[in-house]
Amino acid sequence: MSKQLFTVVTAGVVCAIAAQVWAAPDQDINERDAVSAIASNVQPAYYDQRSTPLTPTLSSSISTKPATEVLLYASLVDYIYNETSRQNIWSNNELNAQLTLQLEMVNLAGFSPLFELRVKHMQSLYQSGASNEYDRAATDTLLLYISYIAAVPDLGKQWYFSESLIEALPRPSATEVHQLLLAIENNTLANYLLSLSPPMLQQSGFENVYIDLLAKSQVELTAYEQVGLTRKGDRIEPDPYIHLLDRLADSDIYVEVREDGKFDHSLESAIKEFQRLYGLEDDGIIGPNTLHWLNKPAQEKLRVLALNAERSRLWPQQREHIILVNVPSFELKYWGKGEPRFESRVIVGRLTRQTPIFATKMDSLIVNPTWNVPWKIMVKDIIPKVKNDPTYLFSQRIEILEGWHNRVTVDPTMIDWKEVQPKQFPYRMRQQAGESNALGQYKFNTPNERAIFLHDTPGKQLFNESSRAYSSGCIRVEHADKFAQVLLEHQGKLLDDLSTYRANKAISFRTRIPVHIIYQTAWLEDGKAHFRADVYQYDNRRGGVTETALIKNERGQ
């Protein structure tokens, strides 16, 4: 989204966000108690250097003030207003709406009780008409927001995936405060605020999707219910039929109403379109997964969209030379020389053996790889199978070696497998190259301490599943042969058909390729919001029903 477009939208529709979200007092939280909690628990000491350790303290000068005057960075707020000679910084509705939008995004994302309290404090002041107090509270919360953004590279993964942001952060650095002062004095706050926004918010169409979901979240729809499966040719009772059309309209998919409630071709097409938006098998049949997403409240989708917008601060934005693997969408995309070169389905780690979110680099391609069996897989998977079937190692072409640094082989028939304790097994295992090798014909080498890499697979039938969390952590790539060829071509290595290779061969890359494993359950594409199941339960860390249990095929099997 361009800066000009953002300003135009802010002047109009986005200004309605603050009014819509803050239209009525929230009765769930006592404002005085909430703000007092901030003062007593998270009031920070003030440091000029971010590297100085943070020691939260209780400020006696603040604790004696009324709750509505509590600020996290009171002395710095005073300094800003004195330096700029401003009584109010946020009296401009457009600027206030921009700030409100970004703070509400963090609040809706649901990972920070601290931001929740600050936004509710601002909301209370806004509703009461205390303009001066509101202005100072807004500036104070902006300072918290600036510190939060600066800390995202180091702490963002922790906040977005495991632990909440509860404690106040050190105040912004001297450089960051200087940039804010310049923006205020030069009347460039609009551009400054845009520079703080998450990358997803800056995408064209995001504001329309966000505002649309915000409006829909204020309307309570009746759930669509059915027994078994519903498909083309069926007739749906009048009330459920209307509820179904309402639920489709909630995702901006509209169907002409039929008086007889027949599930016709147009409704089937609408269901297929809906299924594609949510990463489901687009068979046009309403089964348990489709039913689950049809009844997903707009308020929940808004929260997930906000959370993923904040997560987008972690992901690389360059598309010059990069491989991105998005775990929830089970997809890989490769860009070379700034252009999309390859994309495919992938299989990722199952819930008990998750594919980690991290970055590494690909340095080589290995054709006809051997597989050094990881210790955990050897202990938990292979040894129990050998105990039940002594021929398993032979059928899978797995050999036993004396150790990780010793290639001397051990005769498996000389081992008393009934007496073997898996965790005390002194040897290691290696699977020879071949059709049954777990890595298939290609290993895309990404050296890292987690031993996570991309590879081919002999079990290609699993790529037909809409949910593909089956591996032990590594990433299986569909059409790995094409991926290998594309990578080599862009490395300037024009080779013969790789499928004709029979020997184990390592091909080094001239330029290492950044590989980022990301976790994005919502994004924008062609102006529409796409959502995916939260396969690792990262989106809803506060409990409740998770989507993992619903990950099965559309017929409930």
N, C-alpha and C positions, 0 to 999 in steps of 0.2 A: 504494500500500500504506500503510495507516495505521500510526502508530507502535506502537499496541497490537498489531496483527497481526504486525508485524516482530518485536516482543519475544517473542510467543508462538512464532513459527516458530523464532527463534533459540534459545529454550530447548529446543526439541526437535530438529527435523531439521537445522537449520543448524549446530548444534553438531557434527554428524557430518561437516561439510565439512572442518574442520581435521583430524579424525582420518582421514578418507578420503584427503585430498590428501597429508597428512604422515605417512602410516602407515609408510612404509619409507624408509630413506635413499636419496637420489638418487646413483647411482654415476657419473653422467655428468660431474659437476663436482667437482673437489677443493675442499672447503669452505675450507680454509686459504688456498689460492691465490686463490680467488674473493674472499674478504674482503680479503686483502692488496691485490688489484687496486684495490679501492675506496679503500683508504688511500693508495695511491701515485698514483692518477690523478684522483680526484674529491673529495678532502677540501676543503670550502669554507672560506674565511675567514668570520668572523662579523660581520654588520652588523645594526644595529638598524633601519635604514631599507631597505625593499625597493628604493628608487630608487638606492641606492648601487651602483656597478658591482661585479659579482662577479669576484673574482680567485681561482680555485682555488689552494690552496697545500697543501703537504705538512706536516702537523703533526708535529713531531719527538716531541712528548709522546705522540702516539697511535701513531706508527710503531714505537716501541720496545715497545709492548704486545703481548701475544699476539693472534693474528688474531681470536679469538673475542670480544675486547673492543673491537674497532674500531667506533667510532660516527662518524656524519657530523656530528652536532651535540653533541659530548660535553659542552661547557660548558653548553649550554642544557638538556640532559637532567639534569645535576647540579642546575641551578637549579630545575627542575620538581619533582624529588623532594625537594629541601630545602624549597621553598615549601609543598608539600602534606604534608610530614612522612609520606610514604608510602614503604614499602619495596617494595611491589608494587602496581601499578595494574591489572594484567591477570589477577589471580588468579580473578576471576569468569568462569566459563566462557561465560556469555552475552555479556559484553562482548568477551571474547577472540574468540569466534566472529564477532561483528559486524565487528571489526577485520580478522580473517583473511579474511572473505568479500570485503571491499572491496579489500584489498591483493592477494588472489589474482586479482581481476577485472583489475586493472591489469597484473599479471604475465602472465595468460593472454592479454591483448590483444596482447602481443608487440611493442609499440613502444618498450619501455624496458629495455635491458640493465641499467641501474642498478637498477630495481625488481626485476628478476629475481635479481640478486645479493643484494639486501637480503632478499628473501623466502626465498631459499635459506639465507641466514645464520640467519634466524629459525627456519626448518625444522630446521636442524642443532641449534640450541640446544634447541628443543622436544623433539626426539627423544632428546637426551642427558640430559634432565631438569635442565638448568641453569636453574632457575626464575628466579633473580635476574637472571642475564645475559640470559635471554630477555625478561624484563619490560622491561629497559632498551633492548634492541634493538627491541622492539615500539614503545616510546615514541619512539625515535629515528626509526624508519621512519614512524610517524604524523606526525612533524614534516616529513619529506620529502613525505609525502602531502598535508599541508596546504599546503605551498609549491607543490606541483604543481597543486593545485586553483586556487590564487590566480593561477597563471600561465596557466591554460587559455584565458581570453579573448584573451590576446595570442599565445600560442604553441601552443595546442591544435591548430589546423589544420595547423601545421607538423609536430607530433608524430604526428598521426593519419593524415597523408596523404603526407608526404615524408621527413622526417628523424626519427631516433630520439632519444629522451631518454636521453642518455648521461652528461652532466656533472651534478654535484650542483647544486642550486638554492640561492639565498640562504636563510638560515633564515627562518621565519615572522616576520611583523611583530609589533610589540609588542601591537597590538590582537588579533591572532590567538592569540598566546600567552596573553593575558589571558583570552580566551574559553575556551581549553582548561583553564586553571587553575580557572576558575569551574565548569566542567563536572565536573572531578575533585572539587573541594571540596564541591559541592552534590549529588554523586551523580547527575548528569544526563548521564553519558557516553553512555548509550544514545541519548537524543535528539540529543546532539551528533554522534555518529557517523552517525546517520540523516541529519542535515542535510548531511553531507559526501558522501553517496552520490550517484551519477549518477541523473538523472531516470528512466531506464529501469528501474533497480533498484527504484525505489519504486512501479512499476506493479503492480497486483494480478495475482498469478499468476506474476510473474517468478521468485520464489524456487523455485516448484515446477518450472518449466521448467529452471532452472539446475541444480537438484539432480538432476533426471531425466537431463539430458545428462551431468552429472558421473558419475553411476552408469553410464550406458551407455558412457562413454568408457573405462571399465575393462574392457569386454568386447570381445574381438576377433571380429568377424563375418566369415564367408566372403563374398567378393564374389559378387554375382549376375552371371552371364555369359550372353550370348545372341549369336546371329548374325542380322543383319538386324533386322527389326521383329517384335514380338510383339503380338498383338491378340486380341480376343474371338473365341472359336472354336478357337484354337490349343491344342495340348496341350504342356505343359512337362514335361521329364524330372524324375523324383522329386527328385534332389539340387538342381538349379537352382530347382525349384518351392519347396522349403523355404527356400532362400537368399533367394528373392524375398519370401516372407512374413516372414522375419526382418528384411529390410531395410525393409519397410513398417512392421513393428512398431517399428522404431527411430525412426520418426516418429509413433508412437502411432496407427497405422492398422492395424486388425486384421481379418483375413479368416479365415473358417472353412476348415479344411483339407479339400481334396477328394482322395480316394485316387487318382483318375485324372489329377490335375494339369491339369484342363481350365481354360482361361481363360474363366470364366463371367461372368455379369452382375455378381455381387458383386465379383469381382476387378477388373472394368473400372471399377466405381464407386469402388473403393479407389484405383486408379491415377489417376482423375480428381481425387479429393480430394488425393492426393499432389501432383499437378501444380499444383493451385491454391496449395498451400502454398509452392511454389517458383517461382511466376510463369511456369509453362509453359502451352502450349496444352493445355487440358483435353479432349483427344480420346480419352483412355483407351488410347492406343497407346504401347507402350514403344519409344521410339526413342533416339538417342544422347544427347539432353539429359536425358531422364528416367532413362536408365541411369546417366549421370554423377551425378545427384543421389541416386539410390538407393544408390550405392556411396560417397557422401560420408561419411567417418568421423565419428562423434559427437564425437571429440576436436577435429576441425577446426571443426565447427559450434559447439562450445563456445567455441573461440577467437574465431571471428567474432562470436558473440553478445556476448562480453566486450568486444571491440573496439568494437562498435556501442553498447554500453552507455556506454563512456567517451566516444564521439563525441556521445552525446546531451547532454553538457554544453554543446556548442556550439550546439545548436538551440534556437530560441525555444519556450517552453512556453505562452505566451499563445495563446488561440484566440478572442479577441474580434473581431479584424479583421486577417486575415492570409491570404496566399497561400503555400502550400508546394509546391515541386516537388521530388520525390525522383527523382534521376537513375536509380539502378539499377532502380527499380520502374516507371519511365516513367509516372509519375502526377502529376497536379496536384490539389490540394484547396484550396478557398476557404472560409474561415469569415467570416461577417458577423454582427455583434451577438451573438457567442458561439455561433452555430449554424452547422452545416455547410450551405453554400448550393449548392455546385457541386463536382463532381469529374469528371475526364476522363482519358483516355489522352493522353500527350504523346510527341513525338519529340524526342530530344536529340542532342547532338553526337556524331559518330562518334569512334573512338579517336584518330585523327590530328587532330581538331578538337574537342576536348572542351568541353563546357559547363562553365564554371567554377563552383566552389562559393563563393557569395558572397551578400550581401544588398543589396537596392536597394528602391526604392519606385515604384509605378505611379501616374502622375499624370494620364493621359489615355487616351482611346480614339480611334484614327484609323480612320475608315471609308473604304474604297477608297484605301488608302495607295499612294504611289509607293515604290519601293525604291531607296535609294542603295546601289549595289553596293559592298560592302567591297573594299578594295584587294587583299587576299589572294585573294578569290574571283575578282575581275576578272583578276588575274595568272595564277592557277593553273587556273581553270576556263573562264572565258568567252573570253579572248583565244585560247587554243588551239583552242576550238570555232570561233571566227570564222575562224581560219587555214584550217581544214578545210572550212568552209561559210560563204561570204561572205553568205548570206542569213539566217544565224542571228540577227543583231541585229534584223532586220525581223520575223522570225517570233515573236520573244520580246518585241517592242515595247520594245527597249532603245535608248535614245538616248545619244549621246556629248556631254558638256559640256566646256567648256574647262578648268574647274578646280573645286575644291571650293567656292570662293566666287564662281564665275562661271557664270551660267546660260546663257551663249551656247552654242548647239548647234553641233556640228561634223558635216559631212556624211561619213558613214563610207565612202562610195564614193571620197572624195578621199584616203583613207589607203591606202598600199601595205602591206597586211597581211603580205605575205611578208617584208618587211624589218623588221617591228615586233619589238622585243625587249620581251617582256612587262614586265620589271621597270623598263624605261626609258620605258614608255608615259606620255606627259605629260598625258593627259586622265583624266576620271572617267566613270563610266557610271551611268545611272539608268533603272530600268524603270518604264514608265508603268502607271497603275492599270488593272485589267482582270482578266478571268478567268485569264489566264496569269501574272499577277503572282505572284512567289515568296512574297509575304506574304499572299496570298489577299485576302479582303475586309476583314480586321480586323488592326490592329496595336495591341497593348497596350503602350503606351509606358512604358518604365522607363529614364529617362536615367541613364547610367553610362559611365565611361571605357572599359569593355570593349565597348561597343556590343552588349550582349546584351539581347534583349527577347523577349516572347511574341507569337505571331502565328498567324493562320489559314494554310492551305496549300491549293493546288489538288491536291496529291498525296495525297488522303485514303485511298487504298488501303493505304498503309504502316501505317495504324493497326491493320490486321488482323493484323500481325505480333506475335508475343509479345515479341520483342526489337526495340527501336525506336531504335537509335543510328545515325541516318542524316544528321543535319543538319550544318551547318558551325559549330554552336555555339549558335545561337538555339533557342528552344523552340517547336515547332509544337503547337498545341492542337486536339484533336478537339472537335467541336461548338462551335467558336469563336463562332458566332452566338448560341447559348444563353448562353455565358459573357459575351459582351458585354451581352446584355440583363439578365442577373442583376446584373452590376456597375453598370449604369446605374440599375437599380431601387433598389439599395442606396445609390446616390449621390443619390437623390431626383429622378432625371431620367427621367420617364415619356415615352418617345418612340414614334413610330410604328414600324412594322416596319422595322428597319434594312436589311433586304435590298432594300428599294425605293430606297435611296439610290444615286445614280449618280455624284455628284460627290465629290471628296476633301473630307473634313470631319473636323476635330479637335474632340473633346468633352472639355473639361477636367473633372477630378473636383474635388468640393468638399473631399474628404478623401483624401489620398494613402494608398495601401494598401501596407503592408510586404510585400515579396516575398523569400522565402528559398529559395535553391537549395541543397538538402542532398544528402548522399550516405549513404544508410542501406541496408546490404545485409542487415540482420536486424532484426526488431522483433517485438513481441508484439501479437496481435490475437485477441480472444475467448479468451484463455488459452493460445493456441498460438503457437509460434515460426514466423515466416515468413522465408524466405531468398530472396535474389535473386543473380543472377550478378554478379560483380565486373567490370563492364564496362570500367572504367578501370584495373584492376589495382592498386587502392589497398590491398586487404586483405592481399595476400601480397607485401610488398616484399622479402622475403628470397629470392625466386626460386622455382623449382619450376613445376609445371604451372599455367597460368592458365586461367580460364574463358572468356576472350575468344575463343579459337579455337573454342570449342564453341557460340558464339552463332550458330545457324542454325536453320532450321525443324526440327521434330521428326523429319522423315523424312530428315534428314542432307543436305539439298540446299543 
